Amino acid sequence: MTNLIQVNAAGQKLDPSNGIVLTDTAQASSNTDILQTPKYQSGVPKQTTVYYSIFMDKLLYDTMIKYGPIAKNDPTKVKDITFPVGALELKTSWIDASALKDTSTYFVTQGVINGVKTKVALLGMHVVGIVENHPEFVWATFEHENLAPAYDWTKATPTADAPVTSTVDYPFFNKNSTATVQNITTGNGNYTDVFSVYKYGVPVEKAMKGSFNVQLYMDTSQNGSENFNNIRTINQSVKTQLKGIWNNYFYNGSLWINTAGYNSTPAQAALLDSLSYNLSNSSPGDLTRGSTAAYNITMETYVQVGFGPSSIHGNTVDNLVNCFSCHNASNNSAESPLFISHVFTGYVQNLQGLNRKQIKDAHVKEIVKQFNIRLKLKQAKAK
């Protein structure tokens, strides 16, 4: 990370000379949703909050600095501008290392939490980069393999979601607890005893229990079985070759757009602008590829099954949430591939005079507005 630039959500440079600067506790696209360890867990000295940090390479940073003032004055003038190939952004999640029973399987380094030097452990990471023919970024996510239990699809029915329990004390799930979909539903504020729903971000319809537990994947724009097996094979291969502390982290999926037939950057930029807030749509025939329900248990805890369904089994392809549900080319009435980066949008809003809280609030309002528009369009289409 020595070659990367740490910034805050407003695109302002931070000084990590005393350790990674950790001040943001709200999850992705929220000003209030906070992930914490359980209150009462044997062997853990205190309840602790997850913190986040953002890094970018010089290529992305310089592009932001160049086009931010232009977008501030007239966002239509960046309509067809994209970040260059090679531009990279990382978002990472951390916890005070003293809150873990055993840190031997975690990457631990020095951080600064609210001005205080603290040993911190890495929980998860989004690696987001521009590759050839993909100005929308390819969105990949990684996390520690032992953070929370997984939902058992073979024990639930379509009408009643079985409570999630565990025999293991995960950092974010007390084995003496029971959890339901309410534990991972947006609006709770502070989240504890959380669990993962879709492994590798591949949405499941249901599972059939028997000598072989067969998962039936949701019908989306991506072949779920193919993608799941690809990710599983990659993880198995890497695990046999990777040594040291990093062998305890795994790849939890990626998301991108099918740009086949759009053979130039201007054409790809125009495609992203035209999709606008529909970029995340994942029904059969849509353009999302990879993990159409991509998430990280520490960064998108509360949108794994959409925005607020009452049942895990009540989720449908029309309600799927992924990276592009929040990161898309729309910014109020203007479109540009640059706006897919929330840091770029935050930088522009900072130039316009908004403070960090106002920037976060503006992001949330825009996301809610976009989701409501998509929902109304889908309801109208269904009629």
C-alpha positions in Angstrom: 0.0 0.0 0.0 3.0 2.3 0.1 2.4 3.3 -3.6 -1.3 4.1 -2.9 -2.9 7.3 -1.8 -5.3 7.2 1.1 -8.4 9.5 0.8 -11.6 10.1 2.6 -15.1 9.9 1.0 -14.7 13.5 -0.1 -11.5 12.7 -2.1 -9.3 14.5 0.3 -5.8 13.1 0.9 -5.1 11.6 4.4 -1.8 11.1 6.1 -1.2 7.5 7.0 2.4 8.0 8.2 1.3 6.8 11.7 -0.9 4.0 10.4 -4.0 3.6 8.2 -6.4 6.4 9.1 -9.8 4.9 10.3 -12.6 7.3 11.0 -15.5 6.1 8.9 -17.8 3.5 10.6 -20.8 3.6 8.3 -21.2 0.9 5.7 -21.2 1.4 2.0 -23.9 3.8 0.9 -25.2 4.5 4.3 -24.8 7.1 7.0 -26.2 5.0 9.8 -25.7 1.3 9.2 -22.9 0.1 11.4 -21.4 -3.4 11.9 -20.3 -4.4 15.4 -19.2 -7.5 17.2 -21.8 -9.1 19.5 -22.3 -7.4 22.9 -21.8 -10.5 25.0 -19.3 -13.0 23.7 -17.0 -15.1 25.9 -13.4 -14.2 25.7 -13.9 -10.9 24.0 -13.0 -7.9 26.1 -15.3 -5.3 24.5 -17.9 -4.7 21.7 -16.1 -3.2 18.8 -17.1 -1.3 15.6 -15.8 -2.0 12.1 -14.0 0.8 10.4 -13.2 1.5 6.8 -10.5 3.1 4.6 -10.2 4.1 1.0 -7.1 4.0 -1.2 -6.5 4.8 -4.8 -3.5 4.8 -7.2 -2.0 7.9 -8.7 -3.7 7.3 -12.0 -7.2 7.4 -10.5 -6.3 10.3 -8.2 -4.9 12.5 -10.9 -8.0 11.8 -13.1 -10.3 12.8 -10.2 -8.3 16.0 -9.7 -8.4 16.8 -13.4 -12.1 16.3 -14.1 -13.6 17.1 -10.7 -13.5 20.9 -11.2 -15.1 20.5 -14.6 -17.9 18.3 -13.3 -18.5 20.8 -10.5 -19.2 23.6 -13.0 -20.9 21.6 -15.7 -21.3 17.8 -15.2 -22.5 17.4 -18.8 -19.0 18.2 -20.0 -17.7 14.9 -18.5 -20.5 12.8 -20.1 -18.2 10.6 -22.1 -15.1 10.7 -19.9 -13.9 7.5 -18.4 -11.1 6.6 -15.9 -8.1 5.3 -17.8 -7.2 1.6 -18.0 -5.1 0.7 -14.9 -6.9 3.0 -12.5 -7.4 1.3 -9.2 -9.4 1.9 -6.0 -9.4 -0.2 -2.8 -11.9 -0.1 0.1 -10.9 -2.0 3.1 -12.6 -2.9 6.4 -10.8 -3.2 9.8 -11.4 -3.9 13.4 -9.4 -3.2 16.6 -7.3 -6.3 16.8 -7.7 -6.5 20.6 -11.4 -7.4 20.0 -10.5 -10.7 18.3 -9.9 -13.8 20.4 -7.1 -14.9 18.1 -5.4 -12.7 15.6 -3.0 -15.3 14.2 -5.0 -15.8 11.0 -5.5 -12.1 10.3 -3.3 -9.4 8.6 -2.5 -7.0 11.5 -1.0 -3.6 11.1 -0.9 -0.2 12.8 -3.9 2.0 12.3 -5.2 5.3 13.8 -8.7 5.2 15.1 -10.1 8.6 15.8 -6.5 9.9 16.3 -5.3 7.0 18.6 -2.7 4.6 17.4 -4.2 1.1 17.4 -3.3 -2.4 16.1 -6.0 -3.2 13.6 -6.9 -6.5 11.8 -8.0 -6.6 8.1 -11.4 -8.1 7.6 -12.3 -7.5 4.0 -11.4 -5.7 0.8 -13.0 -4.4 -2.4 -10.5 -4.3 -5.3 -12.0 -2.1 -8.0 -10.1 -1.5 -11.3 -10.4 -0.3 -14.9 -9.4 -3.0 -17.4 -9.4 -2.9 -21.1 -13.0 -2.5 -22.5 -14.5 -2.1 -19.0 -14.7 1.6 -18.0 -17.4 0.6 -15.4 -14.6 -1.0 -13.3 -14.4 -4.7 -12.5 -15.6 -5.0 -8.9 -14.0 -7.8 -6.9 -14.4 -8.5 -3.2 -12.3 -10.5 -0.7 -12.8 -11.3 3.0 -11.5 -13.4 5.8 -12.9 -16.9 5.7 -14.1 -17.0 9.3 -16.1 -13.9 10.0 -19.8 -15.1 10.1 -21.8 -18.3 9.5 -23.6 -19.0 6.2 -27.4 -19.4 5.7 -28.3 -23.1 5.3 -30.6 -23.2 2.3 -31.4 -26.9 2.9 -33.1 -26.2 6.2 -35.5 -23.5 5.1 -38.8 -23.5 3.2 -40.1 -20.9 0.9 -42.6 -19.7 3.5 -40.5 -19.8 6.6 -36.9 -18.8 6.9 -35.1 -21.0 9.4 -33.3 -19.2 12.2 -29.5 -19.1 11.8 -27.5 -20.6 14.6 -23.9 -21.7 15.0 -21.7 -23.9 17.2 -18.7 -21.6 16.6 -18.0 -18.1 18.0 -17.4 -16.1 14.8 -16.2 -12.5 15.4 -19.6 -11.3 14.2 -21.9 -14.1 15.5 -22.3 -15.3 19.0 -22.8 -19.1 19.1 -25.5 -18.5 21.8 -27.5 -16.3 19.5 -30.2 -16.9 16.9 -30.6 -14.7 13.9 -33.2 -14.2 11.1 -33.4 -12.0 8.1 -34.1 -9.0 10.4 -30.4 -9.2 11.5 -29.3 -8.3 8.0 -32.1 -5.9 6.9 -31.4 -2.3 6.3 -32.8 0.1 8.9 -31.5 -1.6 12.0 -28.7 0.9 12.5 -26.3 -1.3 14.4 -25.8 -4.8 13.1 -24.6 -7.8 15.2 -25.0 -11.6 14.8 -24.9 -11.3 11.0 -24.6 -14.1 8.4 -24.0 -14.5 4.7 -26.8 -15.5 2.4 -25.4 -16.0 -1.1 -21.9 -17.6 -1.2 -19.7 -15.9 -3.8 -22.5 -13.5 -4.4 -24.4 -16.0 -6.6 -28.1 -15.7 -5.8 -29.9 -19.0 -4.9 -33.5 -19.8 -5.5 -33.7 -22.8 -3.1 -31.8 -26.0 -2.3 -32.7 -29.7 -2.4 -31.5 -31.8 0.5 -30.4 -35.4 -0.1 -27.3 -37.4 -0.6 -26.1 -34.4 -2.5 -27.2 -30.9 -1.5 -28.1 -29.4 -4.8 -28.5 -25.6 -5.0 -30.9 -24.2 -7.6 -29.6 -20.8 -8.6 -31.8 -17.9 -9.4 -32.4 -17.2 -13.1 -30.4 -14.1 -13.8 -28.3 -12.5 -16.6 -25.4 -14.8 -15.6 -25.3 -18.6 -15.4 -25.1 -19.0 -11.6 -23.8 -22.6 -11.6 -21.0 -21.7 -14.0 -19.9 -18.6 -12.1 -20.1 -20.4 -8.7 -17.9 -23.3 -9.9 -15.4 -20.9 -11.5 -15.0 -19.0 -8.2 -14.8 -22.2 -6.2 -12.1 -23.5 -8.5 -10.1 -20.3 -8.4 -10.2 -20.3 -4.5 -9.1 -23.9 -4.4 -6.2 -23.3 -6.7 -5.0 -20.2 -4.9 -5.3 -21.9 -1.5 -2.9 -24.7 -2.6 -0.3 -22.1 -3.7 -0.6 -19.1 -1.5 1.5 -19.2 1.7 1.3 -17.2 4.9 -1.4 -15.1 6.4 -3.1 -14.4 3.1 -4.2 -18.0 2.8 -6.9 -17.2 5.4 -8.7 -14.8 3.0 -10.9 -15.8 0.0 -12.2 -14.3 -3.2 -16.0 -13.8 -2.8 -16.9 -12.8 -6.4 -16.7 -10.1 -9.0 -19.1 -8.0 -11.0 -18.8 -6.3 -14.4 -20.8 -5.5 -17.6 -20.9 -7.3 -20.8 -19.6 -4.8 -23.3 -19.4 -7.2 -26.3 -20.1 -5.2 -29.5 -19.1 -1.9 -27.9 -15.6 -1.8 -29.4 -14.4 1.6 -28.4 -14.2 3.6 -25.2 -16.7 6.3 -26.4 -19.2 3.6 -27.3 -18.7 1.9 -23.9 -19.1 5.3 -22.1 -22.3 5.9 -24.0 -23.6 2.5 -23.0 -22.9 3.2 -19.3 -24.6 6.6 -19.6 -27.6 5.1 -21.3 -28.0 2.4 -18.6 -27.7 5.1 -15.9 -29.4 3.8 -12.7 -30.4 0.6 -14.5 -26.7 -0.6 -14.6 -27.3 -3.2 -11.9 -30.3 -4.9 -13.6 -29.7 -8.6 -13.6 -32.7 -10.2 -15.2 -32.1 -12.7 -18.1 -30.9 -10.7 -21.1 -29.4 -7.8 -19.0 -25.7 -7.0 -19.2 -24.4 -7.7 -15.6 -21.9 -10.6 -15.5 -20.2 -12.5 -12.6 -21.7 -12.3 -9.1 -25.1 -10.6 -9.7 -25.6 -10.3 -5.9 -22.0 -9.4 -5.1 -21.4 -8.3 -1.5 -18.9 -8.3 1.3 -20.2 -9.4 4.7 -18.4 -6.4 6.3 -19.4 -3.7 3.8 -22.8 -4.7 2.4 -24.1 -6.6 5.4 -27.6 -5.3 5.1 -28.4 -5.5 1.3 -27.6 -9.1 0.7 -31.3 -9.9 -0.1 -32.3 -6.5 -1.4 -33.6 -3.4 0.4 -35.7 -4.7 3.2 -37.5 -7.9 2.3 -39.3 -9.7 5.1 -38.1 -13.1 3.9 -34.8 -14.4 2.4 -36.9 -16.6 0.2 -39.0 -13.6 -0.8 -36.1 -12.2 -2.8 -36.4 -12.1 -6.6 -34.2 -11.1 -9.5 -36.0 -7.7 -9.6 -34.9 -7.0 -6.0 -31.3 -8.1 -6.3 -28.7 -5.6 -5.1 -25.1 -5.5 -6.3 -22.3 -3.0 -6.6 -24.0 -1.2 -9.5 -27.1 -0.6 -7.5 -25.2 2.2 -5.8 -22.3 2.7 -8.2 -23.7 3.8 -11.5 -23.3 6.6 -14.1 -26.2 8.7 -12.8 -25.6 11.7 -10.6 -28.8 13.7 -10.2 -29.7 14.8 -13.7 -26.2 14.1 -15.3 -24.6 10.9 -16.4 -20.9 10.0 -16.7 -18.8 6.9 -16.1 -16.8 9.0 -13.7 -19.8 9.1 -11.3 -19.6 5.3 -10.9 -16.8 6.2 -8.4 -18.4 7.5 -5.2 -15.1 9.1 -4.3 -15.1 11.1 -7.5 -18.7 12.2 -6.8 -17.8 13.0 -3.2 -14.8 15.1 -4.5 -17.1 17.1 -6.8 -19.6 17.7 -4.0 -16.8 18.8 -1.7 -15.8 21.3 -4.3 -19.4 22.5 -4.3 -19.2 23.2 -0.6 -20.7 20.0 1.0 -19.1 18.6 4.1 -18.5 14.8 4.6 -21.8 14.2 6.3 -23.7 16.0 3.7 -21.8 14.1 1.0 -22.8 10.8 2.6 -26.4 11.9 3.0 -26.5 13.0 -0.6 -25.3 9.5 -1.7 -27.9 7.8 0.3 -30.7 10.0 -1.1 -29.6 9.4 -4.6 -29.4 5.7 -4.1 -32.9 5.6 -2.5 -34.3 7.7 -5.4 -32.7 5.5 -8.0 -34.0 2.3 -6.3 -37.5 3.7 -6.1 -37.4 4.6 -9.8 -36.2 1.1 -10.8 -38.9 -0.5 -8.6 -41.7 1.6 -10.2 -40.4 0.8 -13.7 -40.3 -3.0 -12.9 -43.8 -2.8 -11.3 -45.1 -1.0 -14.4 -43.5 -3.6 -16.6 -45.0 -6.5 -14.6 -48.5 -5.0 -15.2 
